[in-house]
Amino acid sequence: MRPIAQFLIGSAYYERIADVSRDQGQTEKAIAALEESRAKYPDSEYAQNAKKKIEMARDQLAARKC
């Protein structure tokens, strides 16, 4: 798979993240796919953007637990 394809998979899940009061399944899928993107392609042009999205998704999960 190419870096763009893996990143787009994670981004698609990320775009479907609902507010914190809803099921966080999409958030967990987004984090997993974006982490896989960073692990497989750490030097790609998408790695930094994936990192930012992972951080925001983790913030979403943290807000849910509060």
C-alpha positions in Angstrom: 0.0 0.0 0.0 1.2 3.5 -0.7 1.6 6.1 2.0 -1.2 8.2 0.7 -3.6 5.3 0.7 -2.8 4.3 4.3 -3.1 8.0 5.4 -6.5 8.4 3.6 -7.9 5.3 5.4 -7.0 6.9 8.8 -8.3 10.3 7.7 -11.6 8.8 6.6 -12.1 7.3 10.1 -11.0 10.6 11.6 -13.5 12.6 9.7 -16.3 10.4 11.0 -15.5 11.0 14.7 -18.6 12.1 16.5 -18.8 14.3 19.6 -17.6 12.9 22.9 -21.0 11.8 24.0 -21.3 9.2 21.2 -19.7 5.9 20.6 -15.9 6.3 20.1 -15.4 3.3 17.8 -14.5 5.6 14.9 -12.0 7.4 17.1 -10.3 4.2 18.0 -10.2 3.0 14.3 -8.8 6.4 13.3 -6.0 6.2 15.8 -5.1 2.6 14.8 -5.1 3.4 11.1 -3.1 6.6 11.5 -0.6 4.9 13.8 -0.1 2.2 11.2 0.5 4.9 8.6 3.2 6.5 10.8 4.8 3.2 11.6 4.9 2.0 8.0 5.8 5.3 6.4 7.6 7.5 9.1 9.4 9.6 6.5 6.4 10.2 4.3 5.0 13.7 3.7 1.8 12.5 5.6 3.5 11.4 8.8 3.3 14.8 10.6 -0.3 15.3 9.6 -1.1 11.8 10.9 0.6 12.6 14.2 -1.5 15.7 14.7 -4.7 13.8 13.9 -3.7 11.0 16.4 -3.1 13.7 19.1 -6.5 15.2 18.5 -8.2 11.8 18.4 -6.6 10.9 21.7 -7.8 14.2 23.2 -11.3 13.1 22.1 -11.0 9.8 23.9 -9.7 11.5 27.0 -12.6 14.0 27.0 -15.0 11.0 26.9 -13.4 9.5 30.1 -13.8 12.7 32.1 
